[in-house]
């Protein structure tokens, strides 16, 4: 609820002619994936109506890539590579979307796949 109210404040300000700068980290992460995708699309595309404002939105929802293809939105990610299986962050922003599945890599490195495997 709080993030929706914060988003509303920003949108109302922008609609009233204010130049806004806002950063949203993982919008709608507290809801199910279908809700998160639907309202994230609406939010992201709707925010393009305010060209005098700047918005940063972090997301893990790669399904949003397709929704952003024909927009004026720049997608970026923080560069990371693997060095002998260890994530190495350059902290440089690169255009596009990262396909590196760090969560799965770390999960495996910590042995959770084996620990959570069902015995047969």
MDTraj code that builds the backbone (N, CA, C; nanometers):
import mdtraj as md
import numpy as np

residues = "UNK UNK UNK UNK UNK UNK UNK UNK UNK UNK UNK UNK UNK UNK UNK UNK UNK UNK UNK UNK UNK UNK UNK UNK UNK UNK UNK UNK UNK UNK UNK UNK UNK UNK UNK UNK UNK UNK UNK UNK UNK UNK UNK UNK UNK UNK UNK UNK UNK UNK UNK UNK UNK UNK UNK UNK UNK UNK UNK UNK UNK UNK UNK UNK UNK UNK UNK UNK UNK UNK UNK UNK UNK UNK UNK UNK UNK UNK UNK UNK UNK UNK UNK UNK UNK UNK UNK UNK UNK UNK UNK UNK UNK UNK UNK UNK UNK UNK UNK UNK UNK UNK UNK UNK UNK UNK UNK UNK UNK UNK UNK UNK UNK UNK UNK UNK UNK UNK UNK UNK".split()
xyz = np.array([
    [0.0816, -0.1196, 0.0000],
    [0.0000, 0.0000, 0.0000],
    [0.0866, 0.1270, 0.0000],
    [0.1936, 0.1240, 0.0800],
    [0.2785, 0.2432, 0.0903],
    [0.3420, 0.2792, -0.0435],
    [0.3895, 0.1766, -0.1171],
    [0.4536, 0.2089, -0.2447],
    [0.3527, 0.2613, -0.3465],
    [0.2307, 0.2128, -0.3413],
    [0.1255, 0.2626, -0.4310],
    [0.0941, 0.4084, -0.3977],
    [0.0881, 0.4403, -0.2703],
    [0.0618, 0.5787, -0.2295],
    [0.1768, 0.6709, -0.2678],
    [0.2994, 0.6227, -0.2551],
    [0.4153, 0.7019, -0.2969],
    [0.4129, 0.7248, -0.4474],
    [0.3852, 0.6198, -0.5229],
    [0.3741, 0.6323, -0.6679],
    [0.2655, 0.7328, -0.7045],
    [0.1521, 0.7261, -0.6363],
    [0.0416, 0.8194, -0.6631],
    [0.0849, 0.9630, -0.6382],
    [0.1571, 0.9868, -0.5291],
    [0.2056, 1.1221, -0.4991],
    [0.2930, 1.1757, -0.6112],
    [0.3812, 1.0909, -0.6612],
    [0.4712, 1.1307, -0.7694],
    [0.3922, 1.1607, -0.8957],
    [0.2980, 1.0733, -0.9309],
    [0.2186, 1.0916, -1.0530],
    [0.1317, 1.2173, -1.0432],
    [0.0700, 1.2387, -0.9289],
    [-0.0126, 1.3595, -0.9109],
    [0.0748, 1.4839, -0.9241],
    [0.1925, 1.4813, -0.8640],
    [0.2831, 1.5951, -0.8777],
    [0.3212, 1.6199, -1.0224],
    [0.3540, 1.5151, -1.0949],
    [0.3904, 1.5286, -1.2363],
    [0.2717, 1.5786, -1.3182],
    [0.1531, 1.5270, -1.2888],
    [0.0330, 1.5727, -1.3610],
    [0.0049, 1.7205, -1.3358],
    [0.0463, 1.7695, -1.2184],
    [0.0269, 1.9108, -1.1845],
    [0.1422, 1.9984, -1.2320],
    [0.2265, 1.9445, -1.3185],
    [0.3315, 2.0232, -1.3808],
    [0.4645, 2.0244, -1.3089],
    [0.4775, 1.9498, -1.2000],
    [0.6062, 1.9446, -1.1309],
    [0.7034, 1.8570, -1.2089],
    [0.8296, 1.8966, -1.2077],
    [0.9344, 1.8105, -1.2618],
    [0.9726, 1.7155, -1.1491],
    [0.9577, 1.5889, -1.1721],
    [0.9806, 1.4898, -1.0672],
    [1.1026, 1.4042, -1.0956],
    [1.1666, 1.3639, -0.9891],
    [1.2750, 1.2666, -0.9937],
    [1.2402, 1.1627, -0.8883],
    [1.2259, 1.0374, -0.9311],
    [1.1883, 0.9328, -0.8355],
    [1.2606, 0.8029, -0.8692],
    [1.2956, 0.7318, -0.7639],
    [1.3580, 0.6008, -0.7771],
    [1.2677, 0.5001, -0.7076],
    [1.2311, 0.3964, -0.7804],
    [1.1464, 0.2903, -0.7255],
    [1.2227, 0.1592, -0.7331],
    [1.2360, 0.0928, -0.6195],
    [1.3095, -0.0327, -0.6133],
    [1.2118, -0.1491, -0.6061],
    [1.2111, -0.2299, -0.7121],
    [1.1251, -0.3491, -0.7176],
    [0.9792, -0.3174, -0.6869],
    [0.9223, -0.2291, -0.7679],
    [0.7809, -0.1935, -0.7517],
    [0.6933, -0.3183, -0.7485],
    [0.5958, -0.3189, -0.6638],
    [0.4909, -0.4222, -0.6575],
    [0.5443, -0.5619, -0.6271],
    [0.6563, -0.5691, -0.5567],
    [0.7137, -0.7003, -0.5232],
    [0.6299, -0.7751, -0.4206],
    [0.5400, -0.7071, -0.3533],
    [0.4592, -0.7712, -0.2507],
    [0.3309, -0.8334, -0.3020],
    [0.3158, -0.8407, -0.4326],
    [0.1932, -0.8977, -0.4890],
    [0.2292, -1.0144, -0.5804],
    [0.1282, -1.0830, -0.6295],
    [0.1544, -1.1979, -0.7165],
    [0.2108, -1.1515, -0.8510],
    [0.2719, -1.2433, -0.9225],
    [0.3444, -1.2094, -1.0454],
    [0.2536, -1.1482, -1.1522],
    [0.1305, -1.1973, -1.1660],
    [0.0407, -1.1422, -1.2685],
    [0.0059, -0.9972, -1.2372],
    [-0.0267, -0.9694, -1.1102],
    [-0.0546, -0.8307, -1.0703],
    [0.0677, -0.7436, -1.0919],
    [0.1824, -0.7923, -1.0467],
    [0.3057, -0.7139, -1.0578],
    [0.3365, -0.6785, -1.2031],
    [0.3231, -0.7753, -1.2928],
    [0.3491, -0.7487, -1.4352],
    [0.2501, -0.6491, -1.4929],
    [0.1230, -0.6697, -1.4664],
    [0.0197, -0.5824, -1.5232],
    [0.0349, -0.4383, -1.4753],
    [0.0483, -0.4204, -1.3454],
    [0.0546, -0.2826, -1.2961],
    [0.1928, -0.2205, -1.3186],
    [0.2963, -0.3027, -1.3307],
    [0.4280, -0.2487, -1.3663],
    [0.4265, -0.1961, -1.5093],
    [0.3662, -0.2715, -1.6011],
    [0.3540, -0.2239, -1.7406],
    [0.2803, -0.0909, -1.7448],
    [0.1660, -0.0851, -1.6788],
    [0.0859, 0.0378, -1.6772],
    [0.1673, 0.1532, -1.6201],
    [0.2372, 0.1278, -1.5118],
    [0.3174, 0.2318, -1.4467],
    [0.4293, 0.2804, -1.5376],
    [0.5066, 0.1881, -1.5888],
    [0.6241, 0.2246, -1.6681],
    [0.5837, 0.2998, -1.7945],
    [0.4876, 0.2462, -1.8661],
    [0.4432, 0.3131, -1.9890],
    [0.3758, 0.4462, -1.9552],
    [0.2971, 0.4504, -1.8490],
    [0.2293, 0.5742, -1.8087],
    [0.3255, 0.6845, -1.7689],
    [0.4363, 0.6492, -1.7073],
    [0.5339, 0.7503, -1.6662],
    [0.6015, 0.8186, -1.7849],
    [0.5924, 0.7588, -1.9029],
    [0.6504, 0.8235, -2.0216],
    [0.5710, 0.9478, -2.0622],
    [0.4542, 0.9675, -2.0028],
    [0.3751, 1.0884, -2.0301],
    [0.4362, 1.2133, -1.9666],
    [0.5424, 1.1962, -1.8894],
    [0.6029, 1.3083, -1.8180],
    [0.7489, 1.3244, -1.8595],
    [0.7716, 1.3766, -1.9822],
    [0.9080, 1.3839, -2.0356],
    [1.0001, 1.4789, -1.9593],
    [0.9455, 1.5679, -1.8777],
    [1.0289, 1.6595, -1.8008],
    [1.0718, 1.5996, -1.6666],
    [1.0287, 1.4789, -1.6402],
    [1.0635, 1.4106, -1.5162],
    [1.1552, 1.2922, -1.5455],
    [1.2208, 1.2455, -1.4404],
    [1.3114, 1.1321, -1.4543],
    [1.2718, 1.0266, -1.3516],
    [1.2598, 0.9028, -1.3990],
    [1.2213, 0.7927, -1.3116],
    [1.3175, 0.6764, -1.3316],
    [1.3597, 0.6177, -1.2216],
    [1.4395, 0.4956, -1.2231],
    [1.3570, 0.3884, -1.1545],
    [1.3455, 0.2741, -1.2198],
    [1.2704, 0.1624, -1.1621],
    [1.3553, 0.0366, -1.1751],
    [1.3855, -0.0253, -1.0618],
    [1.4575, -0.1523, -1.0682],
    [1.3551, -0.2652, -1.0708],
    [1.3895, -0.3720, -1.1420],
    [1.2982, -0.4855, -1.1501],
    [1.3739, -0.6128, -1.1836],
    [1.3184, -0.7231, -1.1405],
    [1.3666, -0.8542, -1.1824],
    [1.2674, -0.9169, -1.2808],
    [1.1668, -0.8438, -1.3183],
    [1.0614, -0.8961, -1.4044],
    [1.1030, -0.8846, -1.5511],
    [1.1780, -0.9845, -1.5984],
    [1.2252, -0.9827, -1.7366],
    [1.1111, -0.9856, -1.8369],
    [0.9937, -1.0267, -1.7938],
    [0.8791, -1.0290, -1.8839],
    [0.8423, -0.8877, -1.9290],
    [0.8905, -0.7863, -1.8599],
    [0.8614, -0.6479, -1.8980],
    [0.9392, -0.6049, -2.0222],
    [1.0415, -0.6791, -2.0590],
    [1.1200, -0.6438, -2.1773],
    [1.0314, -0.6200, -2.2988],
    [0.9399, -0.7118, -2.3235],
    [0.8542, -0.7016, -2.4411],
    [0.7641, -0.5790, -2.4353],
    [0.7210, -0.5412, -2.3171],
    [0.6328, -0.4249, -2.3028],
    [0.7060, -0.2948, -2.3306],
    [0.8378, -0.2959, -2.3229],
    [0.9151, -0.1731, -2.3362],
    [0.9765, -0.1536, -2.4733],
    [0.9565, -0.2485, -2.5633],
    [1.0223, -0.2455, -2.6934],
    [0.9934, -0.1170, -2.7702],
    [0.8703, -0.0753, -2.7757],
    [0.8336, 0.0418, -2.8578],
    [0.8092, 0.1665, -2.7730],
    [0.8924, 0.1858, -2.6726],
    [0.8769, 0.3030, -2.5867],
    [1.0062, 0.3839, -2.5876],
    [0.9991, 0.4976, -2.5222],
    [1.1176, 0.5831, -2.5089],
    [1.1929, 0.5500, -2.3798],
    [1.1810, 0.4291, -2.3340],
    [1.2395, 0.3880, -2.2075],
    [1.3733, 0.3204, -2.2330],
    [1.4729, 0.3592, -2.1546],
    [1.6041, 0.2952, -2.1632],
    [1.6143, 0.1907, -2.0540],
    [1.6416, 0.0685, -2.0927],
    [1.6649, -0.0385, -1.9962],
    [1.8152, -0.0518, -1.9770],
    [1.8572, -0.0634, -1.8521],
    [1.9989, -0.0767, -1.8190],
    [2.0156, -0.1779, -1.7068],
    [2.1367, -0.2276, -1.6930],
    [2.1683, -0.3183, -1.5835],
    [2.3086, -0.2884, -1.5335],
    [2.3368, -0.3338, -1.4119],
    [2.4699, -0.3176, -1.3553],
    [2.5526, -0.4376, -1.3992],
    [2.6623, -0.4084, -1.4654],
    [2.7473, -0.5112, -1.5243],
    [2.8038, -0.6053, -1.4184],
    [2.8036, -0.7325, -1.4509],
    [2.8573, -0.8352, -1.3628],
    [2.9083, -0.9502, -1.4496],
    [3.0159, -1.0106, -1.4056],
    [3.0661, -1.1303, -1.4733],
    [3.0987, -1.2336, -1.3663],
    [3.1327, -1.3520, -1.4115],
    [3.1704, -1.4582, -1.3185],
    [3.3197, -1.4854, -1.3322],
    [3.3887, -1.4884, -1.2207],
    [3.5298, -1.5243, -1.2173],
    [3.5418, -1.6503, -1.1329],
    [3.5619, -1.7651, -1.2002],
    [3.5673, -1.8953, -1.1322],
    [3.4419, -1.9176, -1.0475],
    [3.3263, -1.8780, -1.1040],
    [3.1993, -1.8999, -1.0370],
    [3.1602, -1.7930, -0.9367],
    [3.2471, -1.6953, -0.9144],
    [3.2187, -1.5880, -0.8186],
    [3.1747, -1.4631, -0.8938],
    [3.0603, -1.4045, -0.8550],
    [3.0160, -1.2812, -0.9203],
    [3.1141, -1.1664, -0.8953],
    [3.1470, -1.0950, -1.0023],
    [3.2341, -0.9781, -0.9939],
    [3.1581, -0.8614, -1.0558],
    [3.1273, -0.7625, -0.9728],
    [3.0522, -0.6460, -1.0191],
    [3.1478, -0.5338, -1.0565],
    [3.1245, -0.4747, -1.1746],
    [3.2047, -0.3597, -1.2167],
    [3.1391, -0.2294, -1.1711],
    [3.0124, -0.2371, -1.1339],
    [2.9318, -0.1209, -1.0943],
    [2.9177, -0.0212, -1.2092],
    [2.9335, -0.0703, -1.3317],
    [2.9107, 0.0112, -1.4504],
    [2.7723, -0.0204, -1.5046],
    [2.7045, 0.0822, -1.5483],
    [2.5715, 0.0638, -1.6048],
    [2.5858, 0.0365, -1.7530],
    [2.5210, -0.0707, -1.7964],
    [2.5241, -0.1125, -1.9363],
    [2.3824, -0.1084, -1.9927],
    [2.3682, -0.0808, -2.1211],
    [2.2340, -0.0816, -2.1815],
    [2.1816, -0.2244, -2.1957],
    [2.0514, -0.2392, -2.1833],
    [1.9881, -0.3686, -2.2043],
    [1.9488, -0.4366, -2.0751],
    [1.9362, -0.5688, -2.0843],
    [1.8933, -0.6516, -1.9719],
    [2.0002, -0.7572, -1.9463],
    [2.0279, -0.7867, -1.8223],
    [2.1234, -0.8914, -1.7893],
    [2.0551, -1.0269, -1.7955],
    [2.1238, -1.1226, -1.8546],
    [2.0718, -1.2591, -1.8586],
    [2.1425, -1.3488, -1.7575],
    [2.2331, -1.2926, -1.6805],
    [2.3052, -1.3686, -1.5793],
    [2.2106, -1.4053, -1.4657],
    [2.2042, -1.5301, -1.4338],
    [2.1115, -1.5781, -1.3304],
    [2.1876, -1.5975, -1.1995],
    [2.2221, -1.4862, -1.1377],
    [2.3039, -1.4896, -1.0165],
    [2.2369, -1.5642, -0.9024],
    [2.1076, -1.5479, -0.8875],
    [2.0361, -1.6172, -0.7806],
    [2.0554, -1.7673, -0.7897],
    [2.0389, -1.8217, -0.9098],
    [2.0559, -1.9658, -0.9290],
    [2.2008, -2.0092, -0.9066],
    [2.2940, -1.9262, -0.9505],
    [2.4357, -1.9588, -0.9345],
    [2.4720, -1.9638, -0.7857],
    [2.4326, -1.8636, -0.7112],
    [2.4635, -1.8589, -0.5682],
    [2.3904, -1.9700, -0.4936],
    [2.2655, -1.9953, -0.5313],
    [2.1862, -2.1030, -0.4718],
    [2.2602, -2.2359, -0.4857],
    [2.3105, -2.2625, -0.6060],
    [2.3844, -2.3863, -0.6327],
    [2.5161, -2.3887, -0.5553],
    [2.5895, -2.2764, -0.5566],
    [2.7173, -2.2707, -0.4862],
    [2.7018, -2.2986, -0.3368],
    [2.5928, -2.2575, -0.2811],
    [2.5686, -2.2791, -0.1382],
    [2.5147, -2.4188, -0.1092],
    [2.5010, -2.4997, -0.2145],
    [2.4601, -2.6385, -0.1975],
    [2.3120, -2.6586, -0.1730],
    [2.2322, -2.5571, -0.1984],
    [2.0898, -2.5680, -0.1692],
    [2.0170, -2.6632, -0.2635],
    [2.0629, -2.6747, -0.3877],
    [1.9989, -2.7727, -0.4767],
    [2.0113, -2.9128, -0.4172],
    [2.1286, -2.9458, -0.3659],
    [2.1488, -3.0772, -0.3071],
    [2.0739, -3.0909, -0.1737],
    [2.0792, -2.9874, -0.0915],
    [2.0136, -2.9937, 0.0391],
    [1.8618, -3.0043, 0.0283],
    [1.8075, -2.9489, -0.0776],
    [1.6622, -2.9473, -0.0933],
    [1.6109, -3.0564, -0.1867],
    [1.7015, -3.1365, -0.2412],
    [1.6611, -3.2440, -0.3317],
    [1.5765, -3.3457, -0.2560],
    [1.4743, -3.3912, -0.3222],
    [1.3857, -3.4917, -0.2641],
    [1.4534, -3.6283, -0.2745],
    [1.4615, -3.6997, -0.1631],
    [1.5185, -3.8360, -0.1673],
    [1.4251, -3.9301, -0.2390],
    [1.4842, -4.0184, -0.3122],
    [1.4012, -4.1124, -0.3880],
    [1.4182, -4.2504, -0.3324],
])
top = md.Topology()
chain = top.add_chain()
for i, resn in enumerate(residues, 1):
    res = top.add_residue(resn, chain, resSeq=i)
    for name in ("N", "CA", "C"):
        top.add_atom(name, md.element.get_by_symbol(name[0]), res)
traj = md.Trajectory(xyz[None], top)
